[in-house]
Amino acid sequence: MNFYIVIPAHNEGKYLTRTLQSLVSQSLLPKKILVVNDHSTDNTKDIIDEFAEIHPFISSLAIVSEATHQPGSKVINAFYQGLEQLDSQYDVLCKFDADLIFPFDYLEKIASIFNENPTCGIAGGFCTIEEQGEWVPERLTNPDHVRGALKAYRKQCFQQIGGLKRSMGWDTVDELLAQYHGWEICTDKTLLVKHLKPTGATYTSAAKYKQGEAFKKMRYGFLLSFIATAKLSFKKRSFIYFFNGMLGYILAKNEFIVTKEEGKFIRSLRWRNIKKKL
């Protein structure tokens, strides 16, 4: 399978070398890697240039956007500017973060998942973080969810869901819309990826209401948003996260990223999953 990888990068010089090295060492090499250098002021450009000189399937695009990290919109805007530079001759399109170390057979195993299951639309492994010298699972999401840091989309699925939403919650609504169109989300618990930078480490204080706003945009409704925010705040061990999330939901405008029909499906799917766990 032909893999195209787009990597948005903003001041990732501390990590990018290890990410690219893990990708050029894959047992199944990607056909193209495009690193979007988004307004970096460190040595990100130098690292990309060094790899591109050795590996012809690596290229870069320099863009200028906001210097601050806004979850969702900034990274997806960079992703799309990169995607515009690529042709459509791919089977799998990946949106990877610039602070990951992939196991050597990661892409090969993702290809196997797609090949063995023609209804699989989105696939991925799991992030691990370093704690006291050991790499342990980053327990922020359910085992049936692919983190936004390492998304891999079958081409047909990516096109059918209309690509990625330029909003926080993009890496949840993509999977919900994939299921709406009949695709499966496939994860492999043996595919462990090292996540070098903690999730949310670069978020600004202005982003604290964005999660609640995202639930509003996905048409969760108040009760589902309450449950989802409570669950996240429990995982993060932070009551203030719950408070800010619900405040963000209440204050958010009635601007949605899914249709009413899609929203109805999303709510029904969420309630079914909650009942299963109960």
Secondary structure, DSSP 8 states (H G I E B T S, - for coil): --EEEEEEESS-TTTHHHHHHHHHT-SS--SEEEEEEES--SSHHHHHHHHHHH-TTEEEEEE---SSB-TTHHHHHHHHHHHTTS-S--SEEEEE-SSEE--TTHHHHHHHHHHH-TTEEEEEEEEEEEETTEEEE-TTS-TT---TTEEEEEHHHHHHTTS--SSTTHHHHHHHHHHHTT-EEEEEEEEEEEE-S-TTTTB-GGGTTHHHHHHHHTT--HHHHHHHHHHHHHHHT-HHHHHHHHHHHHHS-S--SS-HHHHHHHHHHHHHHHHHH-
